Amino acid sequence: MIFDFDMTLVDSSYAIRDTMNMVAERQGLPPVTREQVLSVIGLPIRESWMKIWNRFDEEWLTEFRALFLEQEFAGIFPFPGTVSVLEALTEKGVALGIASNRQSPVNPLKATGLSGYFRSVVGMGDVENAKPAPDMILKGMAELGFGKDDTLFVGDTADDMTAAAAAGIRSVGLTSGNFPPEGLVGAGAWKVMDAIEELLPLWNGAAS
């Protein structure tokens, strides 16, 4: 089973808002709201900043990574139920992976205490194309050693569902992000759920 990270396993919206506003203050950009952040979470950072500010400067990203990432990580928290679900899946012997449009999800996984659950962690820096392309899901499947019929992807955006469909696997859309159920279904979700705990009854020993 492969998961997206932001707004699927963790609520990172407040931390991202606060760190983006630090960049905004230093660069003379308009402040952003949590609602704006939710509308772009899951996109590559350059694309998300272009959507919000209609501008992107590599200097902003350099400053963000140098000064603010540590503070952002401190403000990311697992959703209620995330840890118990990961514990239950691990106890069942389910191989778990991450496929995230972060450049690298390794450090935020460590900061939230979740890294130990995952045998595969794939970010944008590990593949040629970000989601909605299937590259990182396919890489995760290869690292976990499972095929299309044995893998389920869980995410919260239309791009997550599209990426899973392109990889040829089923997907579950969680409404914990900014997408309504119909948007997730329209993008190819096999099932839509409101809480991560609803995943556990799906487990029948046939998917990974």
C-alpha positions in Angstrom: 0.0 0.0 0.0 1.4 3.4 -1.0 0.4 6.7 0.5 0.6 10.3 -0.4 1.9 12.4 2.6 0.6 15.9 2.9 -3.2 16.0 3.9 -3.4 12.2 3.5 -1.3 11.1 6.6 -0.6 14.5 8.1 -2.1 18.0 8.4 0.6 20.2 7.0 -1.6 23.1 5.9 -1.0 25.4 8.9 2.7 24.8 8.8 2.9 25.5 5.1 0.8 28.6 5.4 3.0 30.0 8.2 6.3 29.3 6.4 5.0 30.7 3.1 4.0 33.8 4.9 7.5 34.1 6.3 8.7 34.1 2.7 6.0 36.6 1.7 7.0 39.0 4.4 10.7 38.9 3.5 10.0 39.2 -0.2 7.2 41.7 -0.2 4.6 39.3 -1.4 0.9 39.1 -0.4 0.2 36.9 2.6 -1.6 33.6 2.0 -4.5 32.0 3.8 -4.9 28.3 4.8 -7.6 28.0 2.2 -5.2 29.1 -0.5 -2.7 26.6 0.8 -5.2 23.8 0.7 -6.0 24.6 -2.9 -2.4 23.9 -4.0 -1.2 21.2 -1.5 0.0 18.3 -3.5 1.4 20.4 -6.4 5.1 20.8 -6.9 6.2 23.8 -4.9 7.1 25.9 -7.9 3.7 25.3 -9.5 1.9 26.0 -6.2 3.6 29.3 -5.6 2.9 30.4 -9.2 -0.8 29.7 -8.7 -0.9 31.8 -5.5 1.6 34.6 -6.3 1.7 34.5 -10.1 5.4 34.6 -9.7 8.3 32.3 -8.8 11.9 33.1 -8.0 14.5 30.4 -7.3 15.8 32.7 -4.6 12.6 32.3 -2.6 12.9 28.5 -2.7 16.5 28.7 -1.6 15.5 30.9 1.3 12.6 28.7 2.1 14.7 25.6 2.3 17.5 27.2 4.2 15.5 29.1 6.8 12.0 27.7 7.1 11.8 24.0 6.5 12.8 23.1 10.1 10.1 25.3 11.4 7.6 23.9 8.9 8.4 20.3 10.0 7.7 21.2 13.6 4.2 22.3 12.7 3.2 19.1 10.8 1.1 16.7 12.8 -0.4 13.2 11.8 -4.1 13.2 11.5 -6.0 11.3 14.3 -6.0 7.7 13.3 -2.9 7.8 11.1 -0.5 6.2 13.6 -3.0 3.5 14.7 -3.8 2.6 11.0 -0.1 2.4 10.1 0.5 0.2 13.2 -2.4 -2.1 12.3 -1.3 -2.4 8.7 2.3 -3.1 9.8 1.1 -5.8 12.2 -0.8 -7.4 9.3 2.5 -7.5 7.3 1.4 -4.9 4.7 4.4 -3.4 2.9 4.0 0.4 3.1 5.4 3.2 0.8 5.2 6.9 0.3 4.8 8.8 -3.0 4.9 12.5 -2.4 5.2 15.6 -4.6 7.6 17.0 -2.1 11.1 17.2 -3.4 12.0 14.8 -0.6 9.5 13.5 2.1 12.3 11.9 4.1 12.8 14.7 6.7 9.1 15.5 7.3 8.5 11.8 7.8 11.2 11.7 10.4 9.9 14.9 12.1 6.4 13.4 12.4 7.7 10.1 13.7 6.3 8.1 10.8 9.4 7.1 8.9 9.8 3.7 10.5 6.6 2.4 9.0 7.7 2.8 5.3 9.9 0.5 3.3 9.8 2.8 0.3 9.9 6.7 0.3 9.7 8.4 -3.1 9.7 12.1 -3.8 10.0 14.4 -6.8 13.8 14.2 -6.5 13.7 10.5 -7.1 11.8 10.5 -10.5 11.6 12.3 -13.7 8.0 13.4 -13.4 5.8 14.4 -10.4 2.2 13.3 -10.0 -0.1 13.1 -11.9 2.4 11.1 -13.8 2.8 7.6 -12.4 6.6 7.6 -12.1 6.8 7.7 -8.3 4.1 5.2 -7.7 5.7 2.8 -10.2 9.1 3.3 -8.4 7.5 2.6 -5.1 5.9 -0.6 -6.4 9.3 -1.8 -7.7 11.0 -1.0 -4.4 8.2 -2.8 -2.4 8.3 -5.8 -4.8 4.6 -5.8 -5.6 2.6 -5.6 -8.9 -0.4 -3.7 -10.1 -2.9 -6.3 -8.8 -1.4 -6.2 -5.3 -1.0 -2.5 -4.7 -3.4 0.2 -3.5 -2.7 3.9 -3.5 -4.2 6.3 -1.0 -4.2 10.1 -1.5 -6.3 13.2 -1.2 -6.1 15.0 -4.6 -7.2 14.5 -8.1 -3.6 14.3 -9.2 -3.1 11.4 -6.7 -6.1 9.5 -8.3 -4.9 10.3 -11.8 -1.4 9.0 -11.0 -2.7 5.8 -9.6 -4.9 5.2 -12.7 -1.9 5.9 -14.9 0.1 3.3 -12.9 -2.7 0.8 -13.4 -3.7 0.4 -9.8 -6.7 1.1 -7.6 -6.8 4.2 -5.5 -8.7 5.4 -2.4 -9.4 9.1 -2.1 -9.5 10.7 1.3 -11.5 13.9 1.8 -9.0 15.2 4.4 -7.6 17.6 1.8 -9.4 20.1 -0.4 -11.1 17.8 -2.9 -14.8 16.8 -2.6 -15.8 13.2 -3.1 -17.1 13.8 -6.7 -13.8 15.4 -7.7 -11.9 12.3 -6.4 -14.2 9.9 -8.1 -14.1 11.9 -11.3 -10.3 11.6 -11.3 -10.5 7.8 -11.0 -10.8 6.9 -7.3 -12.0 3.4 -6.7 -13.4 4.4 -3.3 -13.7 7.6 -1.3 -13.4 7.8 2.4 -13.7 10.6 5.0 -11.2 9.1 7.5 -8.0 7.0 7.2 -9.5 4.5 9.7 -12.0 3.4 7.0 -9.1 1.7 5.2 -8.7 -1.1 7.6 -11.9 -3.0 6.7 -10.7 -3.2 3.1 -7.7 -5.3 4.0 -8.3 -8.9 3.0 -4.7 -10.1 2.6 -4.8 -9.6 -1.1 -3.5 -6.0 -1.5 -0.3 -4.5 -0.4 
